[in-house]
Amino acid sequence: MNKTKFGIFSSLLLLLMFCSSCQEQRSNNKLLINEVLLENESNMQDDYGVNSAWIEIFNKSFGSADLSAHLIRVSSQPGDTVTYFIPKGDVLTSIKPRQHALFWADGEPRRGTFHTNFILNPETSNWIGLFDAGKKLLDQVTIPAGLLNADQSYARVSDAADEWQIKDGSDHKYVTPNTNNLTIDSNAKMENFEEKDKAGVGMAISAMCVVFAGLLLLFIIFKLIGKAAVSLSKRNAMRAKGITDMQEAKDKKLGEAPGEVFAAIAMAMHEMQNDVHDMEDTVLTINRVKRTYSPWSSKIYTLRETPKK
């Protein structure tokens, strides 16, 4: 018996550890390297007006993520890996849900939190890795030498997508620093609907059908509720009168009431809520009286008066 209990306890403990490790892994991997530009000639300038290479990091979760104390490393070869420690205390390192953060690879960390201590060389292979505060690898990307020309970026097809592509500045593959990699500026379904229904007749008919269907559904629901309420009322009346025969209850019209009764009840409730009580429950009325004393505190009604013998 003890061995069985120990086995069950061990299994539950292992399952709990596995679930917690999976949850921790999911929470750590919400930060990804989203886009990289190696050679910046005429692309976006930093806050100093300088064209520098940049690395874009994306928060793919629907909660805020803080980059403080994280590490950005370049070159995966041991011994020559350059590490940039993202400083603590800067509120801008907290990335909002589904938003981006841009780091300038200019080798000038004194210019601010988002300026790294390394540069990127477009003529060599560039490995870039993102690590959390515990030095655990969150994401990495390798850009082969000679893959990108000036002002071209290596980016995910869409934010947090697995597939990467070269953005060469064309109409469909333009560089997107600090914004979505894929911008949707049209809706194929809407355009198709507009093409087939230019006058909007189909839209009007569809809207009216939806409204009438909703009204019909409400009618059916209220009808069923009313029948259930009447049936329950008849059952309670039969129980109160001690009648078990349905035909006898029907002949005596138990639980039934004419419409005038319900109209009278509704009118009485309306009068009570609007006319009788009006605003009396929220208004305090004080009237000045001619008497110089208040009857409820008058001494003539107390026991201080000498009682008659």
N, C-alpha and C positions, 0 to 999 in steps of 0.2 A: 504493500500500500504506500509506504514511504517513497519507494523508488518511482512509483507511478506519479505521485504528487511532485517529486523532484523533476521528473521528465517533463511534465506539463508546465511547471514553472520555468524551466530552462527554455522550452520552446517559445513561450510567451515573451521571455526576455530577449531572445534572439530576434523574434519578429518585431518587437518594439525598437530594437537597435537598428534593424534594417530599414524600417519606415522612417525613423529619424534621420538616418544617413541619406536616404533618398530625398527627403524634404530639404535637407541642408544643401544637397547638390543642386536641386532645382532653384533654390533661392540664390545661390551663388552665381549660377549661370545666366542670370537675367541681364548681365552687362556683357556686351559684345563689341568687337571691333567691326565697324560698319562700312567705313570708306577711308582710303588712304591716297594722298597725293604726294608724289615724291619731288617733282620739279615744278615750282610755281613761278611762272614768268608774268602772267597777266590775270591770274585768278584772284580769289578773295585776299584782301590785305588784312593784317592783324590790327590790333588797337594802336600800334606804333606806325602804321602806314607802310609796313614792310611785307613783301611777298615771300612767304616762307612755306615749306612743306608742312602738311598737317595730317593729323590722325583724328578720325571721328569715332566716338564711342556712343553706342545706342543702348538705351534702357528699354528692353522689350517687355517688361512686366507692366502691370497696371497699378503699381505702387511706386513710390519714390525710392530711389537708390542713391546712396552716398558713395562718392568716389574717394573720399579722404582716406589716407593711409594705404591706398592701392598702389600698385607698381606697374610701370610701363617699361618693358625691356625690349631692346633691339639686338639682333644677332644672337642666334641660339648656340653658337660655338662656345664651349667652356673656356673661361679665362678672358674673353674679350667682350663679354656681355655688358652693355651699358644699361644702368637702371635709373629710372626717374621715379622718385618717391613723391606722390601727390600730397601736398601739405594738408595738415588738419587746420580747422578753424575758419575755412572759407565757406560761406553759405552757398556760394555758386557751385560747389562740388556736388550738391544734392540735385540729382537729375529727376525731373518730374516724369510721370508715367508716359511712356512712348515718346520720349524726347531725346535730344542729342547733346553731346558735349564735344567741343573742338579743342584739340591740343596742338600747339604750334611747335614743330620740330626745328627750332632755330638755334639751339644751344645757348639760349639766354634765359636761364631760370630766374634771374633777378628781375625780369620784367613782369613777373606775375605767376600766379598759380598755374595758368594754362600755357606756360612757355617751358618746354622741356630742356634738359641738359644735354641733349644729343641732336644730331642732324641726320637726315636720310640721304643716302647717296644713290642717285638713279642709275649709275653705271655698274653697281654691284647688286648682288642678291640681298634683299632686305627681309629679315624675319622680325616680326613684331608680336610680342606677347603681352597679355593683360593678366595681372595677378592680383588676388585679393590681399587683405591685410595679413593673412596667414601664409602668404607666399604660395598659394595654390593657383595653378593655371586656370584661368577662366575662359580665355579665348586666344587664338593665335592665327596668324596669316603669314604666308611667305610670298613675296613679290619677286619673281625671277629678274635677273639683270637684263636690261634692254627691253623689257616688256612694255614700259610706258614711255611716251614722249612728253614733251613739256606741256603742262596744263591738262594732262590726262590723269584720271584717277582709276584706282582699282577698287571696285565697290560691289557689294551684294546687289543682286538684281532688284530686290525690294528689302525694306528694313527687316533684319534678322533672318533673311532667307539663306538657305544653304549654298545656293549657286552664286558664283562671282562672275563679274564681267568687267570689260574695259570701257570706261566712259570717255569718249573721244571728243565731246563737245557738240555732237550732232543734235538734231531736233529731238530724237528719241533716246539719246544716251548723253545727256548733258551732265556736267559735274554739279553735284548738289551738296556743298558744304553746310553742315549744321541744319539740314532739313531732310525731308523724306527722299529716299533714293528713287522711288517710283511715285510720280505725281499723276493722279487720275483726274483728267480734266473733261471727261465725257462719260456718259452713261449709255451703253449700247442698247439696253432694254428701253430706256426712255426715248432715245432717238428712233428706234424701230417703231415704237407706239405712235410717236408724232408723225412718222412717215405714212403709216397706215390709217391714221385717224386725224387728219388735218383739221377737220371742223369740230372735233371734240364730241361728236354724237355718241360714239361708243363709250367715252368716259362718263357722259351724263347718264346714259342708260345703266351703266355698271353701278354708278353711285346711287341711283334711285332703287335699283334692285337690292343693293346692300341695305339701304334704309328700310325698305318694305320688309325684307327678310328679318331684320332686327325687330321691327314692330310685331310681325307675326310670331316670332319666337317669344317676345314678351307677353303677347296675348295668351299663348298656349301655357306659359309658365304660370301666369296669374290665374288662368282658368283652372289649372290643376291644383294650385294652392287653395283657391276658393272651394273646390269640391272637397278637398281634404279637410278644410276647416269646418264645412257644413257637416261632413260625416262625423268628425270628432264631437261637434256640438250635439248631434243627435245621440251619439253613444253616451255622452255624459248625462243628457236628459233622461235616457232610458235607465241608466244606472241609478239616477236620483229617484225616479218614479218606481223602480223595481220591475220594469217591464223588460221581457226578454224576446217577445214576438215582434219581428220587424214590421209585419202588416198592421198590428195593433198600434205601434208607434207611428206608422205612417198615417193611419186613420185619425189619430189624435193630434197629428202635426207637431210632434215633439221636436224641439230644436229648430223649428222654423219660425220666421218672423217676417211680416210684410215689409216692403220697402219703406213705408212711412215711418216705421220704428227706427230704422237705421238713419233715415233722413233727420228725424228728431234728435237722435243721439249726436249726429254730426253737427247739427245746428247748435245744440247745447254746448258742445265742446268748443265750437267757434266763439260763441258768446262769452264763455268762461275765459278763454285765452285772450280775446281782443277787447271786449267791452267792459266786463265786470272788473277785471284786474288791471287792465290797461297798463299804466306805469306805476301803480301804487306800490309795487314791491321794490321799486328802486328809488322812490322819492320820499323824502322826509319832510312833512309839513309841520310848521310851528306857527301857531296863531297866538297873538297877544290877547290876554283876557283882562277884563276890567277889575277883577278882584285883586287885592294886594297880597293875597296869600294863596297858597296852593292847597286845594282841599285834601289831597292825599297826605300832606304833612302837617295839617292843622292840629294844634294842640287841644282843641276843644273835643276832638274825637278820641283822645287817648285816655288812659287810666289815671292821668294826673288830676282829672276833675274829681272833686269830692263826690263820692257816691251818695245818692239819696238814701236816708234812713227810713 
